[in-house]
Amino acid sequence: MSTFFIILLLLLLIASLYANYNLVKKSEKIEDKYLELYNSFCYIRDSFDIGYKVMQKADKLGAFAADDETGTIFSTIKDTVEDLKKLTEIEEKDTNGTEEKK
């Protein structure tokens, strides 16, 4: 009777190990996809930021930014850059336990 329980426990242990292994593999795939998407967002954010800075340099006098039609484009790009920066902020806890944004 005790050998039956030992065999049953061993089977349950093997099943548990197999399930844990599968869950770890799935979570690693999810983490890889997350990092890939995060890097894509950072690339898009940086591209918009560079484009906005180039537009600001091209408009030294501010004539285009003050214009109704092109000013809307300037403000839309600026808002998009700010939104992307908010989406890609990383909050990390420093050694004191307080949160710090990167």
Secondary structure, DSSP 8 states (H G I E B T S, - for coil): -HHHHHHHHHHHHHHHHHHHHHHHHHHHHHHHHHHHHHHHHHHHHHHHHHHHHHHHHH-TTSHHHHSHHHHHHHHHHHHHHHHHHHHT--EEE-TTS-EEE-
